[in-house]
Amino acid sequence: MSAVLQHEPRFEPMREPDLAAVMAIENAVYAHPWSRVNFVDSLRSGYQCRLYCSGGDLLGYFVLLLAAGEAHLLNLSVAAAHQRLGHGTSLLEEVIRMSRAHQARTVFLEVRESNRAAQALYLRLGFHRIALRREYYPAGERREDAIVLSLAL
């Protein structure tokens, strides 16, 4: 009998050398992805940037700004091949855990109005719609509204 080792997903700090893998996911899953500069600026500004890995695979990542008793989720992404497997939930649960650990009272985020899957995830974990930002996201020749959500901690 042989044992098959399973790689339990884990969180790791994101670093600049990781950005090639991060950008591969970002460019694959978004029509209007963040630029490498957005990630570099986030890292250099001291935002909480985390990778979610299993074995040698990057499953996803997030960028979280923690300041003044608030948390703002700036980016949360799951690699296309790993979507719909619960990894988005794991990422968001880690965001919430880190926010609580840093004594944030509220987590805020924006989500595209057209991104129903992400909205369902956020609402399932207790987020509530608090506002609408008109024409917030680029969307080809036009702009798309963002739904602003919050979670009281």
URLIN-V638988 format. One record per residue. RES is the residue in one small letter. SS is DSSP state (helix for helix, strand for strand, loop for the rest). PHI is phi in whole degrees, 0 to 359 (* if undefined). Layout:
BEGIN
<<RES:SS:PHI> <RES:SS:PHI>>
END
This chain:
BEGIN
<<m:loop:*> <s:loop:241> <a:loop:266> <v:loop:257> <l:loop:281> <q:loop:261> <h:loop:270> <e:loop:286> <p:loop:302> <r:strand:218> <f:strand:262> <e:strand:223> <p:strand:297> <m:loop:279> <r:loop:229> <e:helix:305> <p:helix:297> <d:helix:279> <l:helix:292> <a:helix:297> <a:helix:291> <v:helix:298> <m:helix:294> <a:helix:298> <i:helix:292> <e:helix:306> <n:helix:289> <a:helix:280> <v:helix:259> <y:loop:235> <a:loop:289> <h:loop:230> <p:loop:286> <w:loop:297> <s:loop:272> <r:helix:302> <v:helix:299> <n:helix:302> <f:helix:290> <v:helix:300> <d:helix:300> <s:helix:296> <l:helix:297> <r:helix:289> <s:loop:276> <g:loop:84> <y:loop:293> <q:strand:279> <c:strand:245> <r:strand:232> <l:strand:260> <y:strand:239> <c:strand:237> <s:strand:220> <g:loop:61> <g:loop:263> <d:strand:264> <l:strand:270> <l:strand:274> <g:strand:180> <y:strand:194> <f:strand:213> <v:strand:232> <l:strand:230> <l:strand:261> <l:strand:244> <a:strand:196> <a:loop:52> <g:loop:75> <e:strand:231> <a:strand:236> <h:strand:233> <l:strand:282> <l:strand:267> <n:strand:203> <l:strand:217> <s:strand:221> <v:strand:239> <a:loop:303> <a:helix:308> <a:helix:291> <h:helix:245> <q:loop:285> <r:loop:66> <l:loop:239> <g:loop:94> <h:helix:289> <g:helix:299> <t:helix:297> <s:helix:298> <l:helix:299> <l:helix:294> <e:helix:298> <e:helix:292> <v:helix:303> <i:helix:295> <r:helix:299> <m:helix:296> <s:helix:298> <r:helix:297> <a:helix:299> <h:loop:266> <q:loop:60> <a:loop:289> <r:loop:266> <t:strand:214> <v:strand:251> <f:strand:244> <l:strand:200> <e:strand:244> <v:strand:220> <r:strand:303> <e:loop:301> <s:loop:278> <n:loop:271> <r:helix:294> <a:helix:296> <a:helix:295> <q:helix:302> <a:helix:299> <l:helix:299> <y:helix:297> <l:helix:294> <r:helix:298> <l:loop:265> <g:loop:102> <f:loop:289> <h:strand:231> <r:strand:288> <i:strand:238> <a:strand:194> <l:strand:230> <r:strand:258> <r:strand:291> <e:strand:52> <y:strand:280> <y:strand:259> <p:strand:293> <a:strand:208> <g:loop:71> <e:loop:280> <r:strand:231> <r:strand:234> <e:strand:242> <d:strand:290> <a:strand:246> <i:strand:268> <v:strand:265> <l:strand:240> <s:strand:220> <l:strand:227> <a:strand:282> <l:loop:259>>
END
